[in-house]
Amino acid sequence: MYSNTALLWPRFSVAPMMDWTDRHCRAFLRCLSPRALLYTEMVTAAAIVHGDRQRLLGFDAREQPLALQLGGSDPRQLAAAARIGADFGYSEINLNCGCPSDKVSIGAFGACLMEQPAVVAECVAAMRAVVRIPVTVKMRIGVINRHRDRDIDARAAVSRFDEADFAALHDFTAAIVEAGCQGVVIHARKSVLGGLSPADNRSVPPLRFDVAQRLRGCFPQLPFAVNGGLQSADVALQSLQWCDSVMIGREAYQRPYVLADLQQACYPQDLVPRPSPQQVLQQMRAYAEQQFGLGVRLSAITRHMLGLVSHVPGARDYRRLLSEGAREAGADAALLAQAEALLFTAAVAGPIVQSTGDSSSKGLFSKEA
């Protein structure tokens, strides 16, 4: 049965990325779009239940809307972690069934769970029973498990997607929907366990948006987001013609102005001006000053900000200033004021463009470097 609780996903989100989407990264990305749904890094249910919850789950209110991604396969432990996350104020609980890391698979969570739809369904039902916020699942279109069968030719297997593959994907989705899953995020690639690195799993398996679109047609009432290979606002907007939401991964981290482009394209009625790099730096300077009082080092914040400008005059000096200056003893928010002045000087010296890989980016400045 479909849940009666509606999930109203924003039209775009930023993927959960280990070592990247921590609270400081999310504060930075929020400067580019007030509408984007942000996700935490994956946090294991066991860590939340037994560990330092404030360190693992604490966040600034400006990060909302914000979803918590959980890793695990124990229904009771996931239910406990989901309840704690809801009490912290997260707007969604997402279960990771898509990570292809061997380390994650050994822990019995991530993409390997797609081979156990009954277990995932039990986990979803357990979380739904204890929280009032939406429970969703992030998944792949299929799994090739070389831990179980070392004779599989992984690179050949990823290029195939037959009716048996689709039946397995359909059955997995049906099981979690029956259990109460209120939305799925599908990375439109197969996952290879034990044969490809996490980096190769993001590029070697071909993108199959046709498979994701076919699955979406089988579950028309299920909120549906697609992920994988969305490297510009233009490409993401094409996918929004058939799905409810798009999830942007490394593109949002490396070229964050894609979020500003999507904000303008998806929510023109908001009348939110496209922020300049200098305005983003002003916001982050105020944030950094707040975080210093909590004992946070400047480098923990600025390491996420290196992609703010690229392919423009001053970009290389900007990155060097932040990466090297933030590590110096006594570095404080004044460094961000220096970065702001550097970019202002570069802009005055010659018209430039903030490039994000599609034509909608042009307009902040007028000429490429």
C-alpha angles and dihedrals in degrees: 000000000000115000118255089220110096120224111210103193120191111247092254140022142181116248123242105257124184114240090006116062098057122141094277093051090050092050088053095047091048088065088066098050134012091197105050115110108232126205131206122235110271110281119193117238090230092056091052095047095046105022143066101302097188091053093046100040109021116120142166117257090236089070093070134147083061132161128201116223115208131199121205147087104220108102095206094047092046091049090052092048092047091052091050090048092051090050089053089058105255115158097217140016115219125191116215111231096147111061110114097195115132089220090056092046091053087057089056097246138094123047094347087072090070086076089058107054093161091056092048091047090053090050092050092048091049092052094044090054094061107035135059095204122087120281115209138173131226112207147156128241091252148337133241107197113201090169086072098037116024091183093069114113096226097191091052093044094054091058092059128074114172135171092273089056091050092047090055091048092048093048092049091051093046091052095053093043090052088052091055106268107165100198142359131218108201123196100210095225135082117250122230116209115200097002109065133039119243088257092052090047087062094055116016099061106073120244112253107190087159089065092048091048091050090051090049088056091056092056105036094164094052116096104242132197126182128212136184135077096010095145101161140025090251093057092045092050090054090057091050088067089076108019134054099236143003126221116213118205129179093352089069091052098044097037105019095175086082084080092056089049091052091045090057094044099044101035109030088147090068090070089212110163116233103254121236119229088252091056091049090051091051090054092047092049089058090046092050092051089053092048094050087067088060094052097258117152118232092235090061087062104036095050087076094050102063094099095057091103130020138164091019134106109278095020095112092047089048093054092046092049093052098040097045102028095051091059095055119105112267095016110163142164091293086080089067090053088054090051090050091051091047092055092044090053091048091050092050091047093058139349111261140172130235100229123207100161102269138073094252089071095070117097107066088085128359113231133048118236 
